[in-house]
Amino acid sequence: MPERINKLLRKVDSSEVQGEGSFVKMKAPTIGDIREGVLPDGSDKNASMEYAIFLLGRLVKEWNWVDDSGEPLPQPNPEIIAELPYSEIKFLMDSLDIEGLTDQKN
């Protein structure tokens, strides 16, 4: 019986940005996810960042992350993701290869 190797949902260790025991569950991007976002021009940095936040909001499904006080963050959504420190956004983007996706869209 076949078994899918590249599963749509995967759990990623996020200890490098959130400490030991932290994780994030991410959905692998599909063609539908990629084409739904609006990226008008590859030279427009604001549009590129908005597209990245849009994709992260769709693809980051669950986490056990905390804020500066150690209180649990709400489950991921575009508004919460937009308020994360850049190092955490970069971790999420790198984990999903968002920059590679935006290059392919152009």
C-alpha positions as CSV (number, residue, x, y, z in Angstrom):
1,M,0.0,0.0,0.0
2,P,1.4,3.4,-0.9
3,E,2.1,6.0,1.8
4,R,2.6,9.7,1.2
5,I,6.2,10.7,1.9
6,N,5.6,14.5,1.8
7,K,2.7,14.9,4.2
8,L,0.6,18.1,4.2
9,L,0.9,18.7,7.9
10,R,4.2,18.5,9.8
11,K,5.4,19.3,13.2
12,V,8.6,21.5,13.4
13,D,10.9,21.9,16.4
14,S,11.0,25.6,17.2
15,S,13.4,25.5,20.1
16,E,15.9,27.9,18.4
17,V,13.3,30.7,18.7
18,Q,11.0,29.6,21.5
19,G,13.0,27.4,23.7
20,E,13.2,23.7,24.5
21,G,10.0,21.7,23.9
22,S,8.4,24.3,21.6
23,F,6.9,23.3,18.3
24,V,4.9,24.6,15.4
25,K,2.6,22.6,13.1
26,M,2.7,23.8,9.5
27,K,0.8,22.9,6.4
28,A,2.9,22.4,3.3
29,P,1.9,25.0,0.7
30,T,-0.2,23.8,-2.1
31,I,-0.6,25.4,-5.5
32,G,-4.0,26.7,-4.3
33,D,-2.3,28.4,-1.3
34,I,0.3,30.0,-3.4
35,R,-1.9,31.4,-6.1
36,E,-4.6,32.8,-3.7
37,G,-2.3,35.5,-2.4
38,V,-2.0,38.8,-4.3
39,L,1.6,39.7,-5.1
40,P,1.4,42.6,-7.5
41,D,5.1,43.3,-8.1
42,G,8.2,41.5,-6.9
43,S,10.0,44.8,-6.4
44,D,7.3,46.0,-3.9
45,K,8.7,45.1,-0.5
46,N,5.4,45.9,1.3
47,A,3.4,43.7,-1.0
48,S,6.0,40.9,-0.6
49,M,5.7,41.1,3.2
50,E,1.9,41.2,3.1
51,Y,2.0,38.1,0.9
52,A,4.4,36.3,3.3
53,I,2.1,37.2,6.3
54,F,-0.9,36.0,4.3
55,L,0.8,32.6,3.5
56,L,2.0,32.2,7.1
57,G,-1.6,32.9,8.3
58,R,-2.8,30.1,6.1
59,L,0.0,27.6,6.6
60,V,0.9,27.9,10.3
61,K,-1.8,25.8,12.0
62,E,-0.8,25.3,15.6
63,W,1.9,26.0,18.1
64,N,2.7,26.0,21.8
65,W,4.5,29.4,21.7
66,V,4.6,32.0,24.5
67,D,4.9,35.7,24.8
68,D,7.6,37.7,26.7
69,S,6.0,36.9,30.0
70,G,5.8,33.2,29.3
71,E,2.0,33.3,28.8
72,P,0.7,31.1,25.9
73,L,0.1,33.0,22.7
74,P,-3.3,32.5,21.0
75,Q,-3.2,30.0,18.2
76,P,-1.8,31.4,15.0
77,N,-3.6,33.8,12.7
78,P,-2.4,36.6,10.5
79,E,-2.9,39.3,13.2
80,I,-0.9,37.3,15.8
81,I,1.8,36.4,13.3
82,A,2.2,40.1,12.2
83,E,3.0,41.0,15.9
84,L,5.8,38.4,16.3
85,P,9.4,39.5,16.6
86,Y,11.2,39.4,13.3
87,S,13.4,36.4,14.4
88,E,10.3,34.3,14.9
89,I,8.7,35.4,11.6
90,K,12.0,34.6,9.8
91,F,12.0,31.1,11.4
92,L,8.5,30.5,10.1
93,M,9.3,31.8,6.7
94,D,12.5,29.7,6.5
95,S,10.7,26.6,7.7
96,L,8.2,27.0,4.8
97,D,10.6,28.6,2.3
98,I,8.3,31.5,1.8
99,E,11.0,33.6,0.0
100,G,11.4,30.7,-2.5
101,L,7.6,30.6,-3.0
102,T,7.3,34.4,-3.6
103,D,10.2,34.1,-6.2
104,Q,8.4,31.3,-8.0
105,K,5.1,33.2,-8.0
106,N,6.8,36.1,-9.9
